[in-house]
Structures are given as structure tokens and as C-alpha cells.
Amino acid sequence: MSRRFLPILVTSLLFFVLFMLLFSIPEKENEPLADVSCTPTNLSGEIDSSNLYAFFEGIRTNIPEIALAQDTFSVLGATHEERWVEVDLSEQKLRAWEGNSLYLETPVSTGLPWWPTPTGEFRIWIKLRATKMEGGTGKYYYYLPNVPYVMYFENENTPGWRGFGLHGTYWHNDFGTPRSHGCVNLPTDVAKELYYWVDPTLSEGKSTIRASENNQGTKVVIHQ
């Protein structure tokens, strides 16, 4: 009797272990997904006039004229040390400050729980008038050419290649709610205003620039 019982017991235990393993694997929907943020495909900053539509969350979107317009502007002068940008993740708001004076305030969309926007103090390291962002898989796949007014930031713990930044957003209008892959989504008209306000200061006739020792990027503070 005991010899017959042992194989049955072993088989039952194996089935039990397999059952527990299968049902203990969390669904992919609830897993933190890879940190892909909003990495650009190039750093030229040039508008691609041949790319006039985008895909986001399975929806095709036409790129609006404001994202494609060739801007004309005048250089505002030297760097502005007292200017800084605050992103409040709890309120889903961005505030631009000049010292203690508020320059602008806007609702934003920061990272979803599985693509969180990093917190801390950062500096803008490059400004791109436009770039293409592409990534994700399945229903999370996105193809976003000509993302406008991109201001990438970094610090010692979050290097620039990870692709976190502030930028204009034409593929949704749900600001005030987390919607992004880690970046800070702004209304495009607000992003444009902020782009020409923050440092590094653009050279005459240029719409894209990388920060340097003599032309440092504006401070960005992100907090809960």
C-alpha cells in the first residue's frame, strides 16, 4: 500500500507546485515595465516635414501645424540664473519661476506608475526643436515623429541617455493626469513658450542647442 501511495503523493506535489507557479506569476499589465522614457532617435532637432502623422495607444493622429511651424525669434540675452522649473507630480502641474516670482503654471501629464517620472534636481542638457520618439510594444507601442520643443534633463543619478525631458504633446489633451512613458507632457503652446524661456540660451538663428560650461541649462526640480 505504501509503495503505491508514494508515487501518487509525489505526482500530486508536482502538480501542486506547478499550479502555484502558474498562478503566482503577476499579469504583465500590473508589472513595472521597462524604463524606456522618451528617448529620441536623433539629436539634430530638425523638423521632418515628410512625417505628418503619429501612432499612440493604437490611434493614428495627425501632427498639428503648431508642432511643425518654423519659428522666428530673437535671442533674449545672457543666461538667467534665477530661472527654474518645478514639476509637482502629486498636483500634475508645472510651474516656471524667476526667483520667487511665478512666470507660468500649467497642468501636465507625467509618467504612469510603471513608467515613473524621476524625482530630484536636474539640469536641462539639450533643447531640441523637434525629434522622433518611438518605442513600447503591443498596445503600448508609440510612434511620435516631430515631438515639439523638447527639453531633456539629467543629473548624476539619471543620465541624459535615459531620455527624460519636458516636451510639447500633440497626441493627447488629457493634461492633469499621468499619461506618459516618464517624460513631462506639456500643451504644445506652453512648451513653446517654456522652450525659449529656459536655458541653455539659443544662438542667433538656431533652434536647437546643447548645454555647455558657459551656457548651462535651467534647473528642473521634480517632487511628489
N, CA, C and O of each residue as an XYZ file, in Angstrom:
896
protein
N       0.835     -1.214      0.000
C       0.000      0.000      0.000
C       0.861      1.252      0.000
O       0.589      2.197     -0.740
N       1.919      1.261      0.845
C       2.781      2.442      0.945
C       3.556      2.663     -0.333
O       3.829      3.808     -0.694
N       3.934      1.555     -1.058
C       4.657      1.720     -2.314
C       3.771      2.357     -3.378
O       4.259      3.145     -4.189
N       2.493      2.036     -3.394
C       1.579      2.653     -4.358
C       1.288      4.108     -3.987
O       1.085      4.956     -4.856
N       1.273      4.374     -2.705
C       0.908      5.716     -2.242
C       1.994      6.744     -2.553
O       1.683      7.898     -2.848
N       3.271      6.337     -2.492
C       4.386      7.269     -2.680
C       4.394      7.930     -4.056
O       4.526      9.152     -4.132
N       4.257      7.159     -5.167
C       4.217      7.825     -6.487
C       3.043      8.792     -6.632
O       3.166      9.846     -7.255
N       1.903      8.418     -6.049
C       0.736      9.305     -6.119
C       1.013     10.608     -5.381
O       0.663     11.692     -5.848
N       1.659     10.477     -4.204
C       1.978     11.654     -3.407
C       2.945     12.577     -4.145
O       2.755     13.793     -4.180
N       3.992     11.978     -4.741
C       4.982     12.773     -5.481
C       4.335     13.488     -6.661
O       4.580     14.672     -6.893
N       3.496     12.749     -7.410
C       2.812     13.341     -8.564
C       1.906     14.490     -8.130
O       1.855     15.526     -8.792
N       1.195     14.309     -7.023
C       0.301     15.350     -6.515
C       1.075     16.596     -6.109
O       0.649     17.724     -6.361
N       2.223     16.367     -5.474
C       3.051     17.504     -5.059
C       3.571     18.284     -6.267
O       3.608     19.514     -6.250
N       3.971     17.561     -7.312
C       4.465     18.209     -8.518
C       3.384     19.067     -9.162
O       3.640     20.201     -9.568
N       2.163     18.513     -9.254
C       1.063     19.273     -9.822
C       0.755     20.517     -8.985
O       0.440     21.581     -9.517
N       0.853     20.357     -7.664
C       0.586     21.484     -6.767
C       1.617     22.603     -6.965
O       1.264     23.781     -7.017
N       2.892     22.218     -7.075
C       3.956     23.205     -7.279
C       3.770     23.930     -8.604
O       3.895     25.153     -8.665
N       3.469     23.174     -9.681
C       3.251     23.787    -10.981
C       2.060     24.744    -10.955
O       2.100     25.826    -11.542
N       1.005     24.322    -10.265
C      -0.190     25.149    -10.147
C       0.138     26.466     -9.446
O      -0.298     27.529     -9.888
N       0.904     26.400     -8.354
C       1.254     27.603     -7.609
C       2.136     28.535     -8.433
O       1.975     29.754     -8.389
N       3.071     27.953     -9.187
C       3.957     28.770    -10.024
C       3.181     29.511    -11.105
O       3.423     30.693    -11.351
N       2.252     28.817    -11.747
C       1.467     29.427    -12.812
C       0.628     30.583    -12.300
O       0.557     31.628    -12.947
N      -0.007     30.412    -11.153
C      -0.933     31.417    -10.663
C      -0.277     32.472     -9.794
O      -0.924     33.436     -9.386
N       1.019     32.291     -9.507
C       1.722     33.318     -8.744
C       2.430     34.308     -9.650
O       2.927     35.328     -9.172
N       2.490     34.025    -10.984
C       3.114     34.962    -11.928
C       2.182     36.140    -12.133
O       1.048     35.947    -12.570
N       2.624     37.361    -11.831
C       1.730     38.517    -11.999
C       1.435     38.783    -13.454
O       2.249     38.507    -14.335
N       0.247     39.328    -13.692
C      -0.107     39.678    -15.058
C       0.786     40.800    -15.541
O       1.177     41.673    -14.766
N       1.108     40.776    -16.820
C       2.007     41.771    -17.391
C       1.466     43.179    -17.218
O       2.234     44.135    -17.108
N       0.155     43.308    -17.195
C      -0.449     44.621    -17.060
C      -0.021     45.280    -15.757
O       0.126     46.501    -15.700
N       0.184     44.472    -14.694
C       0.474     45.013    -13.386
C       1.960     45.081    -13.077
O       2.351     45.603    -12.033
N       2.782     44.569    -13.956
C       4.218     44.598    -13.723
C       4.777     45.954    -14.078
O       4.314     46.588    -15.026
N       5.794     46.423    -13.310
C       6.504     47.614    -13.760
C       7.200     47.300    -15.078
O       7.960     46.335    -15.166
N       6.947     48.100    -16.092
C       7.526     47.863    -17.394
C       8.902     48.491    -17.485
O       9.290     49.297    -16.639
N       9.629     48.116    -18.513
C      10.980     48.633    -18.695
C      10.972     50.154    -18.789
O      10.052     50.753    -19.346
N      12.005     50.760    -18.239
C      12.140     52.207    -18.238
C      12.645     52.665    -19.602
O      13.850     52.740    -19.840
N      11.700     52.972    -20.495
C      12.102     53.388    -21.838
C      12.020     54.893    -22.005
O      12.609     55.442    -22.936
N      11.298     55.570    -21.121
C      11.109     57.015    -21.148
C      10.819     57.511    -22.556
O      10.032     56.895    -23.276
N      11.444     58.619    -22.963
C      11.106     59.254    -24.238
C      12.360     59.475    -25.066
O      12.581     60.565    -25.594
N      13.170     58.451    -25.177
C      14.462     58.564    -25.843
C      14.300     58.962    -27.306
O      13.503     58.355    -28.021
N      15.045     59.977    -27.769
C      14.929     60.389    -29.171
C      15.673     59.446    -30.091
O      16.560     58.711    -29.658
N      15.310     59.469    -31.363
C      16.032     58.669    -32.341
C      17.214     59.438    -32.917
O      18.122     58.844    -33.498
N      17.203     60.775    -32.755
C      18.358     61.578    -33.173
C      18.352     62.883    -32.396
O      17.346     63.250    -31.790
N      19.481     63.581    -32.418
C      19.628     64.826    -31.672
C      19.837     66.023    -32.595
O      20.382     67.045    -32.178
N      19.406     65.897    -33.834
C      19.589     67.002    -34.775
C      18.636     68.153    -34.480
O      18.966     69.313    -34.726
N      17.458     67.837    -33.955
C      16.464     68.860    -33.674
C      15.692     69.330    -34.884
O      14.873     70.242    -34.774
N      15.932     68.726    -36.045
C      15.296     69.180    -37.271
C      13.877     68.629    -37.417
O      13.603     67.481    -37.068
N      12.997     69.458    -37.930
C      11.622     69.041    -38.222
C      11.619     68.198    -39.491
O      12.218     68.574    -40.499
N      10.940     67.055    -39.432
C      10.827     66.170    -40.593
C       9.473     66.407    -41.257
O       8.460     65.856    -40.829
N       9.464     67.221    -42.293
C       8.206     67.592    -42.940
C       7.569     66.447    -43.721
O       6.428     66.565    -44.167
N       8.295     65.339    -43.890
C       7.733     64.182    -44.588
C       6.933     63.280    -43.652
O       6.221     62.387    -44.113
N       7.043     63.506    -42.345
C       6.341     62.700    -41.344
C       5.227     63.537    -40.733
O       5.494     64.406    -39.903
N       4.004     63.292    -41.125
C       2.898     64.159    -40.725
C       1.844     63.455    -39.874
O       0.798     64.038    -39.587
N       2.099     62.219    -39.468
C       1.144     61.526    -38.601
C       1.886     60.701    -37.563
O       3.070     60.402    -37.720
N       1.180     60.338    -36.503
C       1.768     59.599    -35.386
C       0.813     58.491    -34.962
O      -0.366     58.507    -35.314
N       1.338     57.520    -34.195
C       0.520     56.475    -33.578
C       0.768     56.480    -32.080
O       1.911     56.472    -31.623
N      -0.334     56.494    -31.317
C      -0.235     56.449    -29.859
C      -1.448     55.701    -29.327
O      -2.589     56.058    -29.620
N      -1.187     54.645    -28.534
C      -2.254     53.816    -27.969
C      -3.193     53.316    -29.062
O      -4.411     53.290    -28.890
N      -2.602     52.917    -30.192
C      -3.364     52.329    -31.274
C      -4.149     53.308    -32.119
O      -4.923     52.893    -32.982
N      -3.969     54.591    -31.894
C      -4.725     55.607    -32.624
C      -3.777     56.418    -33.503
O      -2.718     56.861    -33.057
N      -4.176     56.601    -34.751
C      -3.402     57.440    -35.671
C      -3.801     58.892    -35.455
O      -4.986     59.216    -35.381
N      -2.797     59.765    -35.354
C      -3.024     61.178    -35.078
C      -2.269     62.039    -36.086
O      -1.093     61.792    -36.356
N      -2.930     63.032    -36.635
C      -2.247     63.990    -37.493
C      -1.455     64.974    -36.639
O      -1.915     65.394    -35.578
N      -0.280     65.334    -37.099
C       0.557     66.274    -36.362
C       0.079     67.691    -36.668
O       0.015     68.067    -37.839
N      -0.259     68.489    -35.653
C      -0.792     69.826    -35.901
C       0.282     70.793    -36.399
O       1.477     70.559    -36.218
N      -0.152     71.854    -37.013
C       0.755     72.836    -37.611
C       1.674     73.477    -36.573
O       2.825     73.785    -36.880
N       1.182     73.683    -35.346
C       1.998     74.333    -34.323
C       3.270     73.546    -34.023
O       4.292     74.123    -33.650
N       3.202     72.228    -34.188
C       4.390     71.403    -33.937
C       5.375     71.459    -35.091
O       6.552     71.142    -34.916
N       4.911     71.858    -36.267
C       5.745     71.825    -37.474
C       6.210     73.202    -37.918
O       7.049     73.311    -38.813
N       5.679     74.256    -37.307
C       5.968     75.616    -37.761
C       7.447     75.953    -37.586
O       8.063     75.586    -36.586
N       8.001     76.649    -38.559
C       9.370     77.153    -38.471
C       9.329     78.468    -37.696
O       8.808     79.470    -38.187
N       9.881     78.458    -36.484
C       9.792     79.619    -35.601
C      10.789     80.704    -35.998
O      11.868     80.420    -36.519
N      10.407     81.938    -35.744
C      11.345     83.051    -35.819
C      11.403     83.680    -34.430
O      10.371     83.860    -33.784
N      12.598     84.010    -33.977
C      12.755     84.529    -32.626
C      14.026     85.348    -32.553
O      14.885     85.291    -33.434
N      14.120     86.109    -31.480
C      15.332     86.870    -31.202
C      15.968     86.319    -29.937
O      15.265     85.928    -29.005
N      17.281     86.288    -29.901
C      17.982     85.832    -28.709
C      17.703     86.807    -27.576
O      17.783     88.022    -27.755
N      17.371     86.259    -26.398
C      16.966     87.106    -25.285
C      18.134     87.666    -24.478
O      17.948     88.578    -23.673
N      19.320     87.135    -24.684
C      20.463     87.662    -23.955
C      21.197     86.594    -23.187
O      21.201     85.426    -23.577
N      21.819     86.990    -22.099
C      22.666     86.082    -21.314
C      21.822     85.064    -20.564
O      20.592     85.118    -20.583
N      22.512     84.122    -19.894
C      21.799     83.098    -19.125
C      21.052     83.731    -17.955
O      21.370     84.840    -17.526
N      20.062     83.014    -17.451
C      19.171     83.536    -16.412
C      19.271     82.618    -15.196
O      18.553     81.623    -15.099
N      20.164     82.962    -14.275
C      20.494     82.055    -13.175
C      19.326     81.828    -12.223
O      19.239     80.768    -11.604
N      18.419     82.811    -12.093
C      17.342     82.670    -11.123
C      16.140     81.915    -11.688
O      15.190     81.635    -10.958
N      16.171     81.590    -12.954
C      15.050     80.863    -13.539
C      15.152     79.381    -13.206
O      16.221     78.781    -13.311
N      14.028     78.801    -12.806
C      13.993     77.362    -12.535
C      12.581     76.849    -12.759
O      11.612     77.608    -12.738
N      12.490     75.551    -12.972
C      11.215     74.904    -13.306
C      10.880     73.891    -12.225
O      11.732     73.101    -11.817
N       9.648     73.917    -11.767
C       9.154     72.980    -10.751
C       8.093     72.081    -11.374
O       7.188     72.562    -12.056
N       8.205     70.778    -11.139
C       7.177     69.822    -11.574
C       6.647     69.129    -10.330
O       7.391     68.443     -9.630
N       5.363     69.309    -10.057
C       4.701     68.704     -8.897
C       3.932     67.473     -9.386
O       2.896     67.600    -10.038
N       4.446     66.285     -9.065
C       3.819     65.048     -9.542
C       2.453     64.815     -8.906
O       1.555     64.282     -9.557
N       2.284     65.204     -7.653
C       1.000     64.994     -6.981
C      -0.093     65.849     -7.595
O      -1.221     65.391     -7.779
N       0.243     67.093     -7.911
C      -0.740     68.005     -8.497
C      -0.800     67.910    -10.009
O      -1.722     68.441    -10.627
N       0.195     67.224    -10.628
C       0.308     67.162    -12.093
C       0.331     68.582    -12.673
O      -0.431     68.932    -13.574
N       1.247     69.380    -12.107
C       1.402     70.750    -12.566
C       2.873     71.096    -12.726
O       3.732     70.588    -12.006
N       3.143     71.973    -13.685
C       4.471     72.551    -13.855
C       4.372     74.043    -13.582
O       3.431     74.713    -14.008
N       5.375     74.550    -12.854
C       5.469     75.990    -12.593
C       6.869     76.456    -12.980
O       7.862     75.817    -12.630
N       6.941     77.546    -13.689
C       8.220     78.147    -14.046
C       8.401     79.398    -13.185
O       7.521     80.256    -13.122
N       9.549     79.483    -12.529
C       9.805     80.556    -11.565
C      10.994     81.414    -12.001
O      11.949     80.918    -12.599
N      10.919     82.691    -11.694
C      12.062     83.587    -11.795
C      12.299     84.109    -10.386
O      11.679     85.075     -9.943
N      13.234     83.428     -9.686
C      13.361     83.679     -8.258
C      12.112     83.173     -7.565
O      11.775     81.994     -7.668
N      11.416     84.067     -6.852
C      10.170     83.706     -6.176
C       8.935     84.149     -6.951
O       7.811     83.998     -6.472
N       9.141     84.696     -8.150
C       8.019     85.173     -8.959
C       7.596     84.103     -9.961
O       8.422     83.545    -10.682
N       6.307     83.833     -9.992
C       5.778     82.817    -10.896
C       5.685     83.376    -12.316
O       5.061     84.411    -12.547
N       6.320     82.672    -13.268
C       6.276     83.086    -14.672
C       5.112     82.430    -15.397
O       4.366     83.099    -16.112
N       4.954     81.121    -15.213
C       3.806     80.432    -15.804
C       3.487     79.175    -15.000
O       4.333     78.644    -14.280
N       2.264     78.722    -15.139
C       1.794     77.488    -14.489
C       0.901     76.755    -15.463
O       0.093     77.375    -16.154
N       1.038     75.430    -15.526
C       0.241     74.651    -16.467
C       0.026     73.238    -15.953
O       0.906     72.697    -15.283
N      -1.118     72.620    -16.244
C      -1.258     71.183    -15.975
C      -0.374     70.399    -16.936
O      -0.135     70.825    -18.066
N       0.108     69.253    -16.476
C       0.982     68.405    -17.280
C       0.531     66.958    -17.136
O      -0.354     66.640    -16.342
N       1.156     66.098    -17.917
C       0.964     64.651    -17.763
C       2.345     64.034    -17.584
O       3.179     64.078    -18.488
N       2.578     63.456    -16.402
C       3.860     62.813    -16.128
C       3.721     61.297    -16.286
O       2.715     60.809    -16.800
N       4.743     60.555    -15.836
C       4.798     59.129    -16.094
C       3.727     58.307    -15.387
O       3.332     58.601    -14.259
N       3.273     57.274    -16.079
C       2.370     56.291    -15.484
C       3.104     55.515    -14.391
O       4.334     55.554    -14.348
N       2.386     54.805    -13.500
C       3.052     54.113    -12.387
C       4.157     53.160    -12.820
O       5.156     53.011    -12.116
N       3.989     52.507    -13.981
C       5.018     51.568    -14.426
C       6.086     52.240    -15.288
O       7.049     51.591    -15.699
N       5.921     53.548    -15.568
C       6.942     54.359    -16.249
C       7.100     55.664    -15.468
O       6.776     56.724    -16.003
N       7.577     55.628    -14.246
C       7.549     56.827    -13.402
C       8.520     57.913    -13.865
O       9.600     57.634    -14.385
N       8.103     59.137    -13.661
C       8.993     60.279    -13.858
C       9.916     60.374    -12.655
O       9.434     60.324    -11.524
N      11.226     60.508    -12.851
C      12.144     60.538    -11.704
C      11.984     61.827    -10.905
O      11.607     62.864    -11.449
N      12.274     61.749     -9.617
C      12.246     62.928     -8.760
C      13.670     63.369     -8.452
O      14.611     62.581     -8.543
N      13.814     64.632     -8.089
C      15.126     65.162     -7.749
C      15.361     66.505     -8.410
O      14.438     67.130     -8.933
N      16.606     66.937     -8.377
C      17.009     68.199     -9.001
C      17.849     67.892    -10.237
O      18.813     67.129    -10.163
N      17.487     68.480    -11.361
C      18.115     68.181    -12.646
C      18.525     69.479    -13.325
O      18.215     70.576    -12.860
N      19.240     69.319    -14.453
C      19.565     70.435    -15.326
C      19.223     70.045    -16.758
O      19.433     68.906    -17.172
N      18.690     71.012    -17.507
C      18.451     70.769    -18.926
C      19.801     70.660    -19.620
O      20.643     71.548    -19.492
N      20.009     69.561    -20.361
C      21.306     69.364    -21.013
C      21.243     69.564    -22.521
O      22.279     69.736    -23.164
N      20.029     69.544    -23.100
C      19.878     69.817    -24.526
C      18.451     70.257    -24.797
O      17.511     69.798    -24.150
N      18.302     71.161    -25.770
C      16.985     71.577    -26.248
C      16.903     71.217    -27.729
O      17.772     71.592    -28.516
N      15.851     70.488    -28.099
C      15.639     70.058    -29.479
C      14.312     70.634    -29.964
O      13.265     70.419    -29.353
N      14.375     71.361    -31.061
C      13.122     71.910    -31.606
C      12.150     70.798    -31.950
O      10.942     70.971    -31.791
N      12.644     69.668    -32.414
C      11.786     68.528    -32.718
C      12.628     67.258    -32.737
O      13.821     67.300    -33.037
N      12.003     66.139    -32.418
C      12.664     64.845    -32.556
C      11.607     63.754    -32.643
O      10.447     63.966    -32.290
N      12.020     62.593    -33.112
C      11.106     61.445    -33.193
C      11.319     60.552    -31.985
O      12.454     60.270    -31.602
N      10.221     60.109    -31.389
C      10.256     59.163    -30.281
C       9.472     57.931    -30.686
O       8.356     58.035    -31.196
N      10.052     56.777    -30.461
C       9.407     55.519    -30.845
C       9.810     54.435    -29.860
O      10.970     54.355    -29.458
N       8.861     53.606    -29.474
C       9.178     52.529    -28.546
C       7.937     51.808    -28.080
O       6.864     51.952    -28.666
N       8.087     51.021    -27.008
C       6.986     50.242    -26.481
C       6.636     49.064    -27.375
O       7.145     48.941    -28.489
N       5.767     48.206    -26.879
C       5.305     47.048    -27.635
C       3.800     46.884    -27.443
O       3.220     47.398    -26.487
N       3.180     46.154    -28.374
C       1.750     45.871    -28.254
C       0.940     47.152    -28.176
O       1.164     48.087    -28.945
N      -0.004     47.191    -27.242
C      -0.852     48.377    -27.121
C      -0.093     49.567    -26.565
O      -0.592     50.692    -26.598
N       1.125     49.329    -26.047
C       1.946     50.419    -25.538
C       2.899     50.971    -26.604
O       3.694     51.865    -26.313
N       2.827     50.451    -27.827
C       3.704     50.947    -28.883
C       3.344     52.390    -29.221
O       2.169     52.751    -29.293
N       4.369     53.205    -29.427
C       4.139     54.581    -29.843
C       5.144     54.972    -30.922
O       6.308     54.572    -30.894
N       4.666     55.750    -31.854
C       5.482     56.280    -32.958
C       5.140     57.754    -33.068
O       4.067     58.112    -33.554
N       6.051     58.612    -32.618
C       5.758     60.030    -32.469
C       6.825     60.872    -33.154
O       7.767     61.319    -32.499
N       6.698     61.097    -34.448
C       7.647     61.982    -35.130
C       7.357     63.445    -34.795
O       6.233     63.810    -34.451
N       8.387     64.261    -34.904
C       8.237     65.705    -34.707
C       7.633     66.066    -33.350
O       6.780     66.948    -33.257
N       8.083     65.379    -32.305
C       7.714     65.809    -30.946
C       8.319     67.202    -30.753
O       9.530     67.368    -30.897
N       7.497     68.206    -30.428
C       7.994     69.589    -30.456
C       8.545     70.084    -29.115
O       8.109     69.660    -28.045
N       9.513     70.991    -29.211
C      10.012     71.740    -28.066
C      10.436     70.827    -26.915
O       9.863     70.855    -25.826
N      11.447     70.027    -27.193
C      11.921     69.011    -26.243
C      13.066     69.579    -25.420
O      14.025     70.121    -25.970
N      12.963     69.456    -24.104
C      13.983     69.927    -23.164
C      14.386     68.750    -22.279
O      13.733     68.474    -21.273
N      15.453     68.061    -22.651
C      15.897     66.899    -21.882
C      16.687     67.352    -20.662
O      17.476     68.294    -20.728
N      16.457     66.651    -19.530
C      17.175     66.986    -18.297
C      17.912     65.767    -17.766
O      17.606     64.634    -18.138
N      18.885     66.007    -16.895
C      19.693     64.931    -16.330
C      20.278     65.372    -14.997
O      20.295     66.559    -14.670
N      20.764     64.384    -14.225
C      21.615     64.640    -13.059
C      22.556     63.455    -12.893
O      22.617     62.585    -13.762
N      23.287     63.413    -11.791
C      24.293     62.359    -11.620
C      23.675     60.975    -11.497
O      24.340     59.977    -11.777
N      22.410     60.897    -11.082
C      21.741     59.600    -10.936
C      20.871     59.230    -12.131
O      20.513     58.065    -12.302
N      20.533     60.200    -12.943
C      19.673     59.978    -14.108
C      20.368     60.564    -15.333
O      20.144     61.727    -15.670
N      21.206     59.777    -16.003
C      21.959     60.299    -17.149
C      21.056     60.647    -18.322
O      19.952     60.121    -18.463
N      21.554     61.543    -19.153
C      20.755     62.053    -20.261
C      20.296     61.004    -21.246
O      19.236     61.153    -21.854
N      21.086     59.921    -21.422
C      20.711     58.910    -22.418
C      19.425     58.182    -22.062
O      18.843     57.515    -22.917
N      18.969     58.296    -20.820
C      17.715     57.639    -20.449
C      16.493     58.346    -21.026
O      15.407     57.767    -21.069
N      16.657     59.590    -21.469
C      15.606     60.231    -22.254
C      14.470     60.853    -21.481
O      13.333     60.832    -21.953
N      14.731     61.413    -20.301
C      13.676     62.115    -19.569
C      13.711     63.593    -19.928
O      14.780     64.200    -19.994
N      12.535     64.167    -20.159
C      12.504     65.571    -20.542
C      11.123     66.187    -20.440
O      10.140     65.518    -20.124
N      11.077     67.482    -20.716
C       9.847     68.237    -20.865
C       9.616     68.407    -22.368
O      10.572     68.653    -23.104
N       8.395     68.285    -22.833
C       8.168     68.489    -24.265
C       6.699     68.748    -24.575
O       5.805     68.413    -23.799
N       6.485     69.355    -25.738
C       5.132     69.559    -26.228
C       4.476     68.239    -26.597
O       5.158     67.255    -26.885
N       3.146     68.221    -26.588
C       2.395     66.973    -26.766
C       1.179     67.223    -27.645
O       0.299     68.009    -27.293
N       1.134     66.553    -28.788
C       0.006     66.731    -29.712
C      -0.900     65.498    -29.795
O      -1.944     65.550    -30.445
N      -0.515     64.384    -29.141
C      -1.245     63.129    -29.312
C      -2.279     62.869    -28.223
O      -3.006     61.878    -28.292
N      -2.358     63.729    -27.231
C      -3.462     63.654    -26.269
C      -3.662     65.041    -25.668
O      -2.813     65.921    -25.808
N      -4.791     65.220    -25.002
C      -5.113     66.507    -24.381
C      -5.584     66.301    -22.953
O      -6.366     67.088    -22.420
N      -5.099     65.238    -22.345
C      -5.562     64.837    -21.016
C      -4.603     65.332    -19.938
O      -4.215     64.569    -19.053
N      -4.227     66.585    -20.007
C      -3.267     67.136    -19.053
C      -3.894     67.255    -17.671
O      -5.075     67.574    -17.530
N      -3.073     66.991    -16.652
C      -3.555     66.901    -15.276
C      -3.679     65.469    -14.816
O      -4.029     65.199    -13.667
N      -3.384     64.531    -15.741
C      -3.459     63.088    -15.457
C      -2.191     62.417    -15.967
O      -1.753     62.724    -17.075
N      -1.582     61.506    -15.197
C      -0.401     60.791    -15.707
C      -0.735     60.030    -16.985
O      -1.698     59.264    -17.025
N       0.071     60.244    -18.035
C      -0.176     59.586    -19.311
C       1.103     59.172    -20.026
O       1.030     58.501    -21.055
N       2.274     59.552    -19.513
C       3.489     59.459    -20.317
C       4.323     58.223    -19.998
O       4.010     57.450    -19.093
N       5.400     58.062    -20.775
C       6.381     56.990    -20.564
C       7.535     57.466    -19.692
O       8.619     56.883    -19.728
N       7.314     58.516    -18.912
C       8.325     59.025    -17.987
C       8.634     60.488    -18.173
O       9.101     61.148    -17.244
N       8.377     61.017    -19.384
C       8.602     62.434    -19.634
C       7.480     63.273    -19.029
O       6.488     62.751    -18.522
N       7.669     64.583    -19.099
C       6.645     65.523    -18.659
C       5.984     66.101    -19.905
O       6.579     66.919    -20.606
N       4.756     65.676    -20.176
C       3.986     66.152    -21.336
C       3.380     67.513    -21.039
O       2.723     67.696    -20.014
N       3.600     68.476    -21.942
C       3.011     69.803    -21.809
C       2.140     70.118    -23.022
O       2.379     69.581    -24.103
N       1.125     70.985    -22.861
C       0.445     71.516    -24.044
C       1.486     72.169    -24.948
O       2.397     72.837    -24.458
N       1.362     71.987    -26.240
C       2.418     72.423    -27.155
C       2.655     73.924    -27.109
O       3.804     74.358    -27.185
N       1.605     74.732    -26.986
C       1.809     76.184    -26.947
C       2.571     76.602    -25.696
O       3.364     77.543    -25.736
N       2.334     75.904    -24.578
C       3.064     76.195    -23.340
C       4.511     75.725    -23.456
O       5.433     76.412    -23.015
N       4.702     74.550    -24.051
C       6.061     74.029    -24.245
C       6.885     74.989    -25.098
O       8.069     75.202    -24.837
N       6.258     75.563    -26.109
C       6.961     76.529    -26.963
C       7.429     77.728    -26.152
O       8.577     78.155    -26.272
N       6.542     78.270    -25.326
C       6.908     79.428    -24.512
C       8.031     79.080    -23.544
O       8.971     79.854    -23.368
N       7.927     77.915    -22.921
C       8.941     77.491    -21.955
C      10.276     77.234    -22.651
O      11.333     77.550    -22.104
N      10.232     76.668    -23.840
C      11.430     76.309    -24.599
C      12.332     77.514    -24.830
O      13.552     77.419    -24.693
N      11.728     78.649    -25.180
C      12.513     79.849    -25.465
C      12.824     80.657    -24.206
O      13.564     81.640    -24.259
N      12.253     80.236    -23.073
C      12.486     80.921    -21.798
C      13.623     80.283    -21.017
O      14.402     80.982    -20.369
N      13.724     78.942    -21.075
C      14.747     78.245    -20.285
C      16.099     78.275    -20.999
O      16.180     78.516    -22.203
N      17.150     78.025    -20.228
C      18.497     77.868    -20.772
C      18.777     76.387    -21.007
O      18.105     75.548    -20.407
N      19.748     76.031    -21.859
C      20.741     76.922    -22.448
C      20.139     77.880    -23.463
O      19.181     77.560    -24.168
N      20.744     79.085    -23.513
C      20.286     80.117    -24.429
C      20.641     79.745    -25.862
O      21.755     79.310    -26.151
N      19.679     79.922    -26.745
C      19.892     79.606    -28.154
C      20.778     80.651    -28.821
O      20.735     81.835    -28.487
N      21.576     80.188    -29.764
C      22.363     81.103    -30.584
C      21.464     81.713    -31.650
O      20.439     81.135    -32.012
N      21.849     82.881    -32.150
C      21.064     83.561    -33.180
C      20.870     82.655    -34.394
O      21.829     82.122    -34.951
N      19.601     82.493    -34.792
C      19.295     81.684    -35.962
C      19.231     80.197    -35.705
O      18.946     79.429    -36.624
N      19.489     79.767    -34.474
C      19.462     78.344    -34.130
C      18.232     78.035    -33.291
O      17.773     78.873    -32.516
N      17.704     76.833    -33.449
C      16.543     76.425    -32.646
C      16.826     75.181    -31.816
O      15.930     74.659    -31.153
N      18.064     74.706    -31.848
C      18.487     73.542    -31.066
C      19.850     73.837    -30.474
O      20.706     74.418    -31.141
N      20.062     73.438    -29.219
C      21.354     73.705    -28.583
C      21.600     72.728    -27.441
O      20.668     72.289    -26.767
N      22.874     72.397    -27.235
C      23.307     71.565    -26.118
C      23.951     72.468    -25.062
O      24.663     73.412    -25.406
N      23.708     72.188    -23.792
C      24.283     72.982    -22.710
C      25.800     72.828    -22.681
O      26.347     71.817    -23.121
N      26.462     73.848    -22.157
C      27.916     73.828    -22.006
C      28.282     74.496    -20.689
O      27.412     74.979    -19.965
N      29.562     74.520    -20.388
C      30.014     75.136    -19.134
C      29.662     76.614    -19.089
O      29.348     77.153    -18.027
N      29.716     77.267    -20.244
C      29.423     78.695    -20.310
C      27.970     79.003    -20.656
O      27.582     80.170    -20.710
N      27.177     77.986    -20.889
C      25.775     78.155    -21.253
C      24.982     76.999    -20.659
O      24.488     76.127    -21.373
N      24.875     77.014    -19.339
C      24.290     75.887    -18.618
C      22.774     75.871    -18.725
O      22.134     76.892    -18.977
N      22.216     74.676    -18.526
C      20.773     74.504    -18.597
C      20.075     74.937    -17.323
O      20.663     74.945    -16.242
N      18.824     75.293    -17.472
C      17.995     75.700    -16.339
C      17.753     74.522    -15.389
O      17.659     73.371    -15.814
N      17.658     74.836    -14.108
C      17.382     73.825    -13.081
C      15.930     73.368    -13.169
O      15.019     74.177    -13.343
N      15.729     72.056    -13.047
C      14.388     71.457    -13.024
C      14.262     70.662    -11.736
O      15.048     69.747    -11.492
N      13.279     71.002    -10.907
C      13.049     70.295     -9.638
C      11.745     69.517     -9.747
O      10.690     70.101     -9.996
N      11.814     68.209     -9.563
C      10.629     67.352     -9.661
C      10.392     66.694     -8.303
O      11.303     66.099     -7.728
N       9.165     66.803     -7.796
C       8.847     66.260     -6.468
C       7.418     65.739     -6.434
O       6.590     66.051     -7.289
N       7.165     64.932     -5.409
C       5.805     64.417     -5.209
C       4.905     65.502     -4.638
O       3.721     65.260     -4.401
